[in-house]
Amino acid sequence: MWSAIRQQPWWPWLPFVGTIALGIPAVAARISEPHMAVEAETVLFGIGILSAAFLLGAGAEAAQHDIPASLSLAVIAFIAVLPEYAVDLLFAWRAGTDPEQAQFAIANMTGGNRLLL
């Protein structure tokens, strides 16, 4: 029975479709902004983040066949640090009106660059 299922043309795509399906509820919850318990949101967005991480890793593995492995690794590292840069942008924006935020912008940029390196 399993050998017949594994020979189906959709079989290699099943992990990707399943991973995308696990991430869709988190995206839908983010768009619709329902009022949920903190525990439910934590589980939902945790599964969504894991889904995105698996898809990003699979994309990096697939990209290594077309581009050099070092370039693929650099792109993945940059994508991993983008949230740190987004937070730093917020701190820098707020530092324009509140000078006390400048120290947070500097500290966050230092941490983001350390992660990247």
Backbone as XML, in Angstrom:
<?xml version="1.0"?>
<chain id="A" units="angstrom">
  <residue number="1" name="MET">
    <atom name="N" x="0.816" y="-1.187" z="0.000"/>
    <atom name="CA" x="0.000" y="0.000" z="0.000"/>
    <atom name="C" x="0.867" y="1.261" z="0.000"/>
  </residue>
  <residue number="2" name="TRP">
    <atom name="N" x="1.895" y="1.307" z="0.888"/>
    <atom name="CA" x="2.739" y="2.489" z="0.954"/>
    <atom name="C" x="3.547" y="2.679" z="-0.322"/>
  </residue>
  <residue number="3" name="SER">
    <atom name="N" x="3.960" y="1.608" z="-0.938"/>
    <atom name="CA" x="4.734" y="1.745" z="-2.178"/>
    <atom name="C" x="3.875" y="2.348" z="-3.293"/>
  </residue>
  <residue number="4" name="ALA">
    <atom name="N" x="2.590" y="2.020" z="-3.301"/>
    <atom name="CA" x="1.696" y="2.608" z="-4.305"/>
    <atom name="C" x="1.491" y="4.093" z="-4.049"/>
  </residue>
  <residue number="5" name="ILE">
    <atom name="N" x="1.415" y="4.477" z="-2.790"/>
    <atom name="CA" x="1.241" y="5.897" z="-2.460"/>
    <atom name="C" x="2.505" y="6.672" z="-2.792"/>
  </residue>
  <residue number="6" name="ARG">
    <atom name="N" x="3.663" y="6.088" z="-2.505"/>
    <atom name="CA" x="4.929" y="6.787" z="-2.755"/>
    <atom name="C" x="5.208" y="6.988" z="-4.233"/>
  </residue>
  <residue number="7" name="GLN">
    <atom name="N" x="4.562" y="6.258" z="-5.075"/>
    <atom name="CA" x="4.782" y="6.404" z="-6.510"/>
    <atom name="C" x="3.825" y="7.401" z="-7.145"/>
  </residue>
  <residue number="8" name="GLN">
    <atom name="N" x="2.982" y="8.002" z="-6.352"/>
    <atom name="CA" x="2.068" y="9.021" z="-6.866"/>
    <atom name="C" x="2.860" y="10.280" z="-7.207"/>
  </residue>
  <residue number="9" name="PRO">
    <atom name="N" x="2.423" y="11.040" z="-8.217"/>
    <atom name="CA" x="3.186" y="12.242" z="-8.599"/>
    <atom name="C" x="3.163" y="13.349" z="-7.547"/>
  </residue>
  <residue number="10" name="TRP">
    <atom name="N" x="2.201" y="13.345" z="-6.648"/>
    <atom name="CA" x="2.106" y="14.387" z="-5.630"/>
    <atom name="C" x="2.919" y="14.062" z="-4.388"/>
  </residue>
  <residue number="11" name="TRP">
    <atom name="N" x="3.444" y="12.859" z="-4.271"/>
    <atom name="CA" x="4.128" y="12.425" z="-3.051"/>
    <atom name="C" x="5.325" y="13.314" z="-2.671"/>
  </residue>
  <residue number="12" name="PRO">
    <atom name="N" x="6.225" y="13.702" z="-3.598"/>
    <atom name="CA" x="7.359" y="14.551" z="-3.186"/>
    <atom name="C" x="6.945" y="15.926" z="-2.689"/>
  </residue>
  <residue number="13" name="TRP">
    <atom name="N" x="5.775" y="16.402" z="-3.098"/>
    <atom name="CA" x="5.315" y="17.733" z="-2.709"/>
    <atom name="C" x="4.571" y="17.740" z="-1.382"/>
  </residue>
  <residue number="14" name="LEU">
    <atom name="N" x="4.262" y="16.582" z="-0.848"/>
    <atom name="CA" x="3.464" y="16.488" z="0.371"/>
    <atom name="C" x="4.099" y="17.207" z="1.576"/>
  </residue>
  <residue number="15" name="PRO">
    <atom name="N" x="5.408" y="17.079" z="1.824"/>
    <atom name="CA" x="5.975" y="17.820" z="2.963"/>
    <atom name="C" x="5.861" y="19.337" z="2.817"/>
  </residue>
  <residue number="16" name="PHE">
    <atom name="N" x="6.049" y="19.851" z="1.611"/>
    <atom name="CA" x="5.944" y="21.296" z="1.413"/>
    <atom name="C" x="4.520" y="21.786" z="1.606"/>
  </residue>
  <residue number="17" name="VAL">
    <atom name="N" x="3.581" y="21.063" z="1.042"/>
    <atom name="CA" x="2.172" y="21.446" z="1.191"/>
    <atom name="C" x="1.751" y="21.369" z="2.656"/>
  </residue>
  <residue number="18" name="GLY">
    <atom name="N" x="2.199" y="20.329" z="3.362"/>
    <atom name="CA" x="1.879" y="20.203" z="4.782"/>
    <atom name="C" x="2.482" y="21.323" z="5.610"/>
  </residue>
  <residue number="19" name="THR">
    <atom name="N" x="3.727" y="21.695" z="5.298"/>
    <atom name="CA" x="4.378" y="22.776" z="6.037"/>
    <atom name="C" x="3.692" y="24.110" z="5.775"/>
  </residue>
  <residue number="20" name="ILE">
    <atom name="N" x="3.308" y="24.352" z="4.546"/>
    <atom name="CA" x="2.580" y="25.587" z="4.227"/>
    <atom name="C" x="1.233" y="25.597" z="4.933"/>
  </residue>
  <residue number="21" name="ALA">
    <atom name="N" x="0.564" y="24.444" z="4.955"/>
    <atom name="CA" x="-0.741" y="24.351" z="5.617"/>
    <atom name="C" x="-0.630" y="24.613" z="7.113"/>
  </residue>
  <residue number="22" name="LEU">
    <atom name="N" x="0.484" y="24.221" z="7.717"/>
    <atom name="CA" x="0.677" y="24.505" z="9.147"/>
    <atom name="C" x="0.883" y="25.991" z="9.417"/>
  </residue>
  <residue number="23" name="GLY">
    <atom name="N" x="1.425" y="26.721" z="8.447"/>
    <atom name="CA" x="1.683" y="28.148" z="8.642"/>
    <atom name="C" x="0.524" y="29.060" z="8.301"/>
  </residue>
  <residue number="24" name="ILE">
    <atom name="N" x="-0.439" y="28.569" z="7.538"/>
    <atom name="CA" x="-1.561" y="29.405" z="7.098"/>
    <atom name="C" x="-2.404" y="29.937" z="8.258"/>
  </residue>
  <residue number="25" name="PRO">
    <atom name="N" x="-2.708" y="29.142" z="9.304"/>
    <atom name="CA" x="-3.513" y="29.713" z="10.401"/>
    <atom name="C" x="-2.843" y="30.905" z="11.094"/>
  </residue>
  <residue number="26" name="ALA">
    <atom name="N" x="-1.526" y="30.898" z="11.191"/>
    <atom name="CA" x="-0.838" y="32.026" z="11.816"/>
    <atom name="C" x="-0.968" y="33.278" z="10.951"/>
  </residue>
  <residue number="27" name="VAL">
    <atom name="N" x="-0.843" y="33.118" z="9.648"/>
    <atom name="CA" x="-0.995" y="34.260" z="8.744"/>
    <atom name="C" x="-2.424" y="34.787" z="8.795"/>
  </residue>
  <residue number="28" name="ALA">
    <atom name="N" x="-3.394" y="33.869" z="8.801"/>
    <atom name="CA" x="-4.800" y="34.288" z="8.872"/>
    <atom name="C" x="-5.101" y="34.996" z="10.187"/>
  </residue>
  <residue number="29" name="ALA">
    <atom name="N" x="-4.526" y="34.509" z="11.278"/>
    <atom name="CA" x="-4.740" y="35.158" z="12.573"/>
    <atom name="C" x="-4.093" y="36.535" z="12.606"/>
  </residue>
  <residue number="30" name="ARG">
    <atom name="N" x="-2.958" y="36.681" z="11.954"/>
    <atom name="CA" x="-2.294" y="37.979" z="11.924"/>
    <atom name="C" x="-3.091" y="38.983" z="11.111"/>
  </residue>
  <residue number="31" name="ILE">
    <atom name="N" x="-3.676" y="38.524" z="10.016"/>
    <atom name="CA" x="-4.448" y="39.428" z="9.157"/>
    <atom name="C" x="-5.776" y="39.811" z="9.808"/>
  </residue>
  <residue number="32" name="SER">
    <atom name="N" x="-6.488" y="38.824" z="10.365"/>
    <atom name="CA" x="-7.816" y="39.099" z="10.921"/>
    <atom name="C" x="-7.777" y="39.651" z="12.348"/>
  </residue>
  <residue number="33" name="GLU">
    <atom name="N" x="-6.680" y="39.481" z="13.042"/>
    <atom name="CA" x="-6.484" y="39.954" z="14.412"/>
    <atom name="C" x="-7.626" y="39.560" z="15.350"/>
  </residue>
  <residue number="34" name="PRO">
    <atom name="N" x="-7.872" y="38.260" z="15.509"/>
    <atom name="CA" x="-8.922" y="37.851" z="16.457"/>
    <atom name="C" x="-8.423" y="38.013" z="17.895"/>
  </residue>
  <residue number="35" name="HIS">
    <atom name="N" x="-9.343" y="38.115" z="18.814"/>
    <atom name="CA" x="-8.972" y="38.215" z="20.220"/>
    <atom name="C" x="-8.883" y="36.801" z="20.782"/>
  </residue>
  <residue number="36" name="MET">
    <atom name="N" x="-7.661" y="36.347" z="20.992"/>
    <atom name="CA" x="-7.424" y="34.996" z="21.487"/>
    <atom name="C" x="-6.635" y="35.079" z="22.784"/>
  </residue>
  <residue number="37" name="ALA">
    <atom name="N" x="-6.624" y="33.977" z="23.501"/>
    <atom name="CA" x="-5.822" y="33.906" z="24.717"/>
    <atom name="C" x="-4.341" y="33.932" z="24.342"/>
  </residue>
  <residue number="38" name="VAL">
    <atom name="N" x="-3.544" y="34.426" z="25.260"/>
    <atom name="CA" x="-2.111" y="34.540" z="25.016"/>
    <atom name="C" x="-1.498" y="33.168" z="24.745"/>
  </residue>
  <residue number="39" name="GLU">
    <atom name="N" x="-1.942" y="32.162" z="25.453"/>
    <atom name="CA" x="-1.403" y="30.819" z="25.261"/>
    <atom name="C" x="-1.706" y="30.298" z="23.864"/>
  </residue>
  <residue number="40" name="ALA">
    <atom name="N" x="-2.933" y="30.537" z="23.399"/>
    <atom name="CA" x="-3.317" y="30.087" z="22.055"/>
    <atom name="C" x="-2.518" y="30.823" z="20.985"/>
  </residue>
  <residue number="41" name="GLU">
    <atom name="N" x="-2.325" y="32.123" z="21.169"/>
    <atom name="CA" x="-1.523" y="32.886" z="20.214"/>
    <atom name="C" x="-0.081" y="32.400" z="20.204"/>
  </residue>
  <residue number="42" name="THR">
    <atom name="N" x="0.453" y="32.090" z="21.373"/>
    <atom name="CA" x="1.827" y="31.612" z="21.452"/>
    <atom name="C" x="1.998" y="30.313" z="20.685"/>
  </residue>
  <residue number="43" name="VAL">
    <atom name="N" x="1.083" y="29.396" z="20.873"/>
    <atom name="CA" x="1.161" y="28.116" z="20.153"/>
    <atom name="C" x="0.968" y="28.337" z="18.658"/>
  </residue>
  <residue number="44" name="LEU">
    <atom name="N" x="-0.023" y="29.130" z="18.287"/>
    <atom name="CA" x="-0.329" y="29.357" z="16.878"/>
    <atom name="C" x="0.837" y="30.014" z="16.151"/>
  </residue>
  <residue number="45" name="PHE">
    <atom name="N" x="1.378" y="31.081" z="16.714"/>
    <atom name="CA" x="2.479" y="31.773" z="16.052"/>
    <atom name="C" x="3.785" y="30.998" z="16.162"/>
  </residue>
  <residue number="46" name="GLY">
    <atom name="N" x="3.947" y="30.209" z="17.206"/>
    <atom name="CA" x="5.122" y="29.333" z="17.292"/>
    <atom name="C" x="5.137" y="28.316" z="16.167"/>
  </residue>
  <residue number="47" name="ILE">
    <atom name="N" x="3.987" y="27.715" z="15.898"/>
    <atom name="CA" x="3.887" y="26.758" z="14.785"/>
    <atom name="C" x="4.118" y="27.483" z="13.457"/>
  </residue>
  <residue number="48" name="GLY">
    <atom name="N" x="3.604" y="28.700" z="13.334"/>
    <atom name="CA" x="3.820" y="29.471" z="12.112"/>
    <atom name="C" x="5.282" y="29.808" z="11.885"/>
  </residue>
  <residue number="49" name="ILE">
    <atom name="N" x="5.990" y="30.156" z="12.951"/>
    <atom name="CA" x="7.415" y="30.473" z="12.838"/>
    <atom name="C" x="8.209" y="29.226" z="12.482"/>
  </residue>
  <residue number="50" name="LEU">
    <atom name="N" x="7.879" y="28.101" z="13.093"/>
    <atom name="CA" x="8.565" y="26.851" z="12.746"/>
    <atom name="C" x="8.297" y="26.470" z="11.292"/>
  </residue>
  <residue number="51" name="SER">
    <atom name="N" x="7.084" y="26.661" z="10.838"/>
    <atom name="CA" x="6.745" y="26.375" z="9.447"/>
    <atom name="C" x="7.581" y="27.237" z="8.505"/>
  </residue>
  <residue number="52" name="ALA">
    <atom name="N" x="7.668" y="28.518" z="8.800"/>
    <atom name="CA" x="8.466" y="29.415" z="7.963"/>
    <atom name="C" x="9.947" y="29.045" z="8.000"/>
  </residue>
  <residue number="53" name="ALA">
    <atom name="N" x="10.435" y="28.632" z="9.163"/>
    <atom name="CA" x="11.844" y="28.242" z="9.266"/>
    <atom name="C" x="12.128" y="26.992" z="8.434"/>
  </residue>
  <residue number="54" name="PHE">
    <atom name="N" x="11.233" y="26.015" z="8.480"/>
    <atom name="CA" x="11.429" y="24.814" z="7.671"/>
    <atom name="C" x="11.384" y="25.141" z="6.179"/>
  </residue>
  <residue number="55" name="LEU">
    <atom name="N" x="10.465" y="26.006" z="5.769"/>
    <atom name="CA" x="10.390" y="26.384" z="4.358"/>
    <atom name="C" x="11.623" y="27.172" z="3.926"/>
  </residue>
  <residue number="56" name="LEU">
    <atom name="N" x="12.120" y="28.020" z="4.796"/>
    <atom name="CA" x="13.326" y="28.776" z="4.493"/>
    <atom name="C" x="14.530" y="27.857" z="4.367"/>
  </residue>
  <residue number="57" name="GLY">
    <atom name="N" x="14.617" y="26.877" z="5.257"/>
    <atom name="CA" x="15.711" y="25.901" z="5.174"/>
    <atom name="C" x="15.629" y="25.051" z="3.929"/>
  </residue>
  <residue number="58" name="ALA">
    <atom name="N" x="14.424" y="24.643" z="3.562"/>
    <atom name="CA" x="14.254" y="23.856" z="2.335"/>
    <atom name="C" x="14.606" y="24.687" z="1.107"/>
  </residue>
  <residue number="59" name="GLY">
    <atom name="N" x="14.238" y="25.947" z="1.132"/>
    <atom name="CA" x="14.601" y="26.827" z="0.022"/>
    <atom name="C" x="16.099" y="27.024" z="-0.092"/>
  </residue>
  <residue number="60" name="ALA">
    <atom name="N" x="16.767" y="27.111" z="1.050"/>
    <atom name="CA" x="18.229" y="27.255" z="1.033"/>
    <atom name="C" x="18.894" y="25.996" z="0.492"/>
  </residue>
  <residue number="61" name="GLU">
    <atom name="N" x="18.388" y="24.844" z="0.897"/>
    <atom name="CA" x="18.939" y="23.587" z="0.375"/>
    <atom name="C" x="18.737" y="23.496" z="-1.129"/>
  </residue>
  <residue number="62" name="ALA">
    <atom name="N" x="17.563" y="23.895" z="-1.607"/>
    <atom name="CA" x="17.299" y="23.845" z="-3.046"/>
    <atom name="C" x="18.140" y="24.870" z="-3.798"/>
  </residue>
  <residue number="63" name="ALA">
    <atom name="N" x="18.374" y="26.018" z="-3.180"/>
    <atom name="CA" x="19.146" y="27.064" z="-3.844"/>
    <atom name="C" x="20.613" y="26.694" z="-3.980"/>
  </residue>
  <residue number="64" name="GLN">
    <atom name="N" x="21.108" y="25.821" z="-3.134"/>
    <atom name="CA" x="22.520" y="25.451" z="-3.215"/>
    <atom name="C" x="22.849" y="24.698" z="-4.499"/>
  </residue>
  <residue number="65" name="HIS">
    <atom name="N" x="21.847" y="24.193" z="-5.193"/>
    <atom name="CA" x="22.103" y="23.518" z="-6.453"/>
    <atom name="C" x="22.286" y="24.516" z="-7.594"/>
  </residue>
  <residue number="66" name="ASP">
    <atom name="N" x="21.769" y="25.726" z="-7.426"/>
    <atom name="CA" x="21.848" y="26.725" z="-8.486"/>
    <atom name="C" x="22.854" y="27.831" z="-8.195"/>
  </residue>
  <residue number="67" name="ILE">
    <atom name="N" x="23.054" y="28.151" z="-6.945"/>
    <atom name="CA" x="23.999" y="29.210" z="-6.579"/>
    <atom name="C" x="25.017" y="28.633" z="-5.607"/>
  </residue>
  <residue number="68" name="PRO">
    <atom name="N" x="26.157" y="29.291" z="-5.412"/>
    <atom name="CA" x="27.159" y="28.763" z="-4.475"/>
    <atom name="C" x="26.604" y="28.668" z="-3.052"/>
  </residue>
  <residue number="69" name="ALA">
    <atom name="N" x="27.096" y="27.691" z="-2.319"/>
    <atom name="CA" x="26.622" y="27.459" z="-0.953"/>
    <atom name="C" x="26.897" y="28.662" z="-0.058"/>
  </residue>
  <residue number="70" name="SER">
    <atom name="N" x="28.022" y="29.336" z="-0.270"/>
    <atom name="CA" x="28.341" y="30.485" z="0.579"/>
    <atom name="C" x="27.361" y="31.635" z="0.352"/>
  </residue>
  <residue number="71" name="LEU">
    <atom name="N" x="26.950" y="31.854" z="-0.884"/>
    <atom name="CA" x="25.960" y="32.901" z="-1.159"/>
    <atom name="C" x="24.613" y="32.539" z="-0.560"/>
  </residue>
  <residue number="72" name="SER">
    <atom name="N" x="24.246" y="31.281" z="-0.668"/>
    <atom name="CA" x="22.991" y="30.827" z="-0.070"/>
    <atom name="C" x="23.012" y="31.020" z="1.442"/>
  </residue>
  <residue number="73" name="LEU">
    <atom name="N" x="24.116" y="30.698" z="2.076"/>
    <atom name="CA" x="24.247" y="30.874" z="3.521"/>
    <atom name="C" x="24.199" y="32.347" z="3.904"/>
  </residue>
  <residue number="74" name="ALA">
    <atom name="N" x="24.818" y="33.197" z="3.098"/>
    <atom name="CA" x="24.794" y="34.637" z="3.388"/>
    <atom name="C" x="23.379" y="35.198" z="3.299"/>
  </residue>
  <residue number="75" name="VAL">
    <atom name="N" x="22.619" y="34.759" z="2.316"/>
    <atom name="CA" x="21.236" y="35.228" z="2.172"/>
    <atom name="C" x="20.392" y="34.765" z="3.345"/>
  </residue>
  <residue number="76" name="ILE">
    <atom name="N" x="20.562" y="33.508" z="3.755"/>
    <atom name="CA" x="19.811" y="32.987" z="4.897"/>
    <atom name="C" x="20.183" y="33.746" z="6.170"/>
  </residue>
  <residue number="77" name="ALA">
    <atom name="N" x="21.455" y="34.037" z="6.357"/>
    <atom name="CA" x="21.877" y="34.789" z="7.542"/>
    <atom name="C" x="21.274" y="36.186" z="7.541"/>
  </residue>
  <residue number="78" name="PHE">
    <atom name="N" x="21.247" y="36.822" z="6.384"/>
    <atom name="CA" x="20.667" y="38.165" z="6.292"/>
    <atom name="C" x="19.175" y="38.136" z="6.591"/>
  </residue>
  <residue number="79" name="ILE">
    <atom name="N" x="18.472" y="37.132" z="6.076"/>
    <atom name="CA" x="17.037" y="37.007" z="6.334"/>
    <atom name="C" x="16.786" y="36.761" z="7.821"/>
  </residue>
  <residue number="80" name="ALA">
    <atom name="N" x="17.666" y="36.006" z="8.453"/>
    <atom name="CA" x="17.502" y="35.721" z="9.878"/>
    <atom name="C" x="17.692" y="36.970" z="10.732"/>
  </residue>
  <residue number="81" name="VAL">
    <atom name="N" x="18.472" y="37.929" z="10.252"/>
    <atom name="CA" x="18.766" y="39.134" z="11.037"/>
    <atom name="C" x="17.813" y="40.282" z="10.690"/>
  </residue>
  <residue number="82" name="LEU">
    <atom name="N" x="17.024" y="40.155" z="9.641"/>
    <atom name="CA" x="16.113" y="41.239" z="9.258"/>
    <atom name="C" x="15.175" y="41.686" z="10.384"/>
  </residue>
  <residue number="83" name="PRO">
    <atom name="N" x="14.628" y="40.794" z="11.216"/>
    <atom name="CA" x="13.787" y="41.294" z="12.317"/>
    <atom name="C" x="14.552" y="42.199" z="13.288"/>
  </residue>
  <residue number="84" name="GLU">
    <atom name="N" x="15.819" y="41.885" z="13.519"/>
    <atom name="CA" x="16.620" y="42.755" z="14.386"/>
    <atom name="C" x="16.759" y="44.141" z="13.771"/>
  </residue>
  <residue number="85" name="TYR">
    <atom name="N" x="16.961" y="44.195" z="12.470"/>
    <atom name="CA" x="17.077" y="45.482" z="11.807"/>
    <atom name="C" x="15.747" y="46.236" z="11.815"/>
  </residue>
  <residue number="86" name="ALA">
    <atom name="N" x="14.639" y="45.520" z="11.740"/>
    <atom name="CA" x="13.330" y="46.175" z="11.794"/>
    <atom name="C" x="13.114" y="46.822" z="13.160"/>
  </residue>
  <residue number="87" name="VAL">
    <atom name="N" x="13.487" y="46.126" z="14.223"/>
    <atom name="CA" x="13.367" y="46.696" z="15.573"/>
    <atom name="C" x="14.297" y="47.892" z="15.715"/>
  </residue>
  <residue number="88" name="ASP">
    <atom name="N" x="15.499" y="47.793" z="15.141"/>
    <atom name="CA" x="16.436" y="48.908" z="15.207"/>
    <atom name="C" x="15.895" y="50.121" z="14.455"/>
  </residue>
  <residue number="89" name="LEU">
    <atom name="N" x="15.229" y="49.888" z="13.338"/>
    <atom name="CA" x="14.625" y="50.987" z="12.599"/>
    <atom name="C" x="13.560" y="51.683" z="13.443"/>
  </residue>
  <residue number="90" name="LEU">
    <atom name="N" x="12.784" y="50.907" z="14.183"/>
    <atom name="CA" x="11.769" y="51.487" z="15.068"/>
    <atom name="C" x="12.424" y="52.336" z="16.164"/>
  </residue>
  <residue number="91" name="PHE">
    <atom name="N" x="13.473" y="51.811" z="16.784"/>
    <atom name="CA" x="14.170" y="52.586" z="17.815"/>
    <atom name="C" x="14.796" y="53.851" z="17.236"/>
  </residue>
  <residue number="92" name="ALA">
    <atom name="N" x="15.365" y="53.761" z="16.054"/>
    <atom name="CA" x="15.975" y="54.938" z="15.427"/>
    <atom name="C" x="14.907" y="55.972" z="15.085"/>
  </residue>
  <residue number="93" name="TRP">
    <atom name="N" x="13.745" y="55.523" z="14.638"/>
    <atom name="CA" x="12.649" y="56.441" z="14.318"/>
    <atom name="C" x="12.177" y="57.169" z="15.577"/>
  </residue>
  <residue number="94" name="ARG">
    <atom name="N" x="12.045" y="56.414" z="16.670"/>
    <atom name="CA" x="11.604" y="57.026" z="17.926"/>
    <atom name="C" x="12.678" y="57.926" z="18.528"/>
  </residue>
  <residue number="95" name="ALA">
    <atom name="N" x="13.944" y="57.659" z="18.227"/>
    <atom name="CA" x="15.031" y="58.482" z="18.763"/>
    <atom name="C" x="15.010" y="59.890" z="18.191"/>
  </residue>
  <residue number="96" name="GLY">
    <atom name="N" x="14.312" y="60.060" z="17.070"/>
    <atom name="CA" x="14.197" y="61.397" z="16.492"/>
    <atom name="C" x="13.429" y="62.350" z="17.383"/>
  </residue>
  <residue number="97" name="THR">
    <atom name="N" x="12.477" y="61.836" z="18.148"/>
    <atom name="CA" x="11.698" y="62.686" z="19.043"/>
    <atom name="C" x="12.043" y="62.455" z="20.510"/>
  </residue>
  <residue number="98" name="ASP">
    <atom name="N" x="12.586" y="61.287" z="20.830"/>
    <atom name="CA" x="12.949" y="60.958" z="22.208"/>
    <atom name="C" x="14.413" y="60.515" z="22.230"/>
  </residue>
  <residue number="99" name="PRO">
    <atom name="N" x="15.337" y="61.391" z="22.630"/>
    <atom name="CA" x="16.765" y="61.055" z="22.579"/>
    <atom name="C" x="17.161" y="59.858" z="23.448"/>
  </residue>
  <residue number="100" name="GLU">
    <atom name="N" x="16.343" y="59.498" z="24.417"/>
    <atom name="CA" x="16.680" y="58.339" z="25.244"/>
    <atom name="C" x="16.596" y="57.032" z="24.450"/>
  </residue>
  <residue number="101" name="GLN">
    <atom name="N" x="15.875" y="57.031" z="23.349"/>
    <atom name="CA" x="15.750" y="55.830" z="22.519"/>
    <atom name="C" x="17.007" y="55.560" z="21.702"/>
  </residue>
  <residue number="102" name="ALA">
    <atom name="N" x="17.896" y="56.549" z="21.601"/>
    <atom name="CA" x="19.098" y="56.383" z="20.788"/>
    <atom name="C" x="19.988" y="55.268" z="21.326"/>
  </residue>
  <residue number="103" name="GLN">
    <atom name="N" x="20.080" y="55.138" z="22.634"/>
    <atom name="CA" x="20.920" y="54.081" z="23.198"/>
    <atom name="C" x="20.381" y="52.690" z="22.853"/>
  </residue>
  <residue number="104" name="PHE">
    <atom name="N" x="19.060" y="52.563" z="22.775"/>
    <atom name="CA" x="18.473" y="51.279" z="22.403"/>
    <atom name="C" x="18.742" y="50.963" z="20.930"/>
  </residue>
  <residue number="105" name="ALA">
    <atom name="N" x="18.704" y="51.985" z="20.089"/>
    <atom name="CA" x="18.982" y="51.781" z="18.666"/>
    <atom name="C" x="20.418" y="51.313" z="18.464"/>
  </residue>
  <residue number="106" name="ILE">
    <atom name="N" x="21.337" y="51.926" z="19.173"/>
    <atom name="CA" x="22.749" y="51.545" z="19.050"/>
    <atom name="C" x="22.972" y="50.129" z="19.564"/>
  </residue>
  <residue number="107" name="ALA">
    <atom name="N" x="22.394" y="49.813" z="20.705"/>
    <atom name="CA" x="22.571" y="48.476" z="21.278"/>
    <atom name="C" x="21.952" y="47.405" z="20.390"/>
  </residue>
  <residue number="108" name="ASN">
    <atom name="N" x="20.790" y="47.686" z="19.838"/>
    <atom name="CA" x="20.143" y="46.691" z="18.989"/>
    <atom name="C" x="20.905" y="46.496" z="17.685"/>
  </residue>
  <residue number="109" name="MET">
    <atom name="N" x="21.437" y="47.561" z="17.113"/>
    <atom name="CA" x="22.211" y="47.420" z="15.879"/>
    <atom name="C" x="23.487" y="46.637" z="16.139"/>
  </residue>
  <residue number="110" name="THR">
    <atom name="N" x="24.099" y="46.852" z="17.287"/>
    <atom name="CA" x="25.294" y="46.084" z="17.635"/>
    <atom name="C" x="24.959" y="44.604" z="17.744"/>
  </residue>
  <residue number="111" name="GLY">
    <atom name="N" x="23.855" y="44.278" z="18.409"/>
    <atom name="CA" x="23.442" y="42.881" z="18.539"/>
    <atom name="C" x="23.073" y="42.273" z="17.197"/>
  </residue>
  <residue number="112" name="GLY">
    <atom name="N" x="22.376" y="43.030" z="16.346"/>
    <atom name="CA" x="22.014" y="42.529" z="15.018"/>
    <atom name="C" x="23.222" y="42.237" z="14.168"/>
  </residue>
  <residue number="113" name="ASN">
    <atom name="N" x="24.217" y="43.133" z="14.220"/>
    <atom name="CA" x="25.425" y="42.903" z="13.438"/>
    <atom name="C" x="26.241" y="41.736" z="13.979"/>
  </residue>
  <residue number="114" name="ARG">
    <atom name="N" x="26.225" y="41.545" z="15.285"/>
    <atom name="CA" x="26.920" y="40.375" z="15.854"/>
    <atom name="C" x="26.277" y="39.088" z="15.377"/>
  </residue>
  <residue number="115" name="LEU">
    <atom name="N" x="24.936" y="39.070" z="15.342"/>
    <atom name="CA" x="24.242" y="37.880" z="14.828"/>
    <atom name="C" x="24.598" y="37.624" z="13.368"/>
  </residue>
  <residue number="116" name="LEU">
    <atom name="N" x="24.680" y="38.675" z="12.599"/>
    <atom name="CA" x="24.980" y="38.529" z="11.171"/>
    <atom name="C" x="26.390" y="38.019" z="10.956"/>
  </residue>
  <residue number="117" name="LEU">
    <atom name="N" x="27.320" y="38.542" z="11.735"/>
    <atom name="CA" x="28.711" y="38.091" z="11.576"/>
    <atom name="C" x="28.908" y="36.714" z="12.133"/>
  </residue>
</chain>
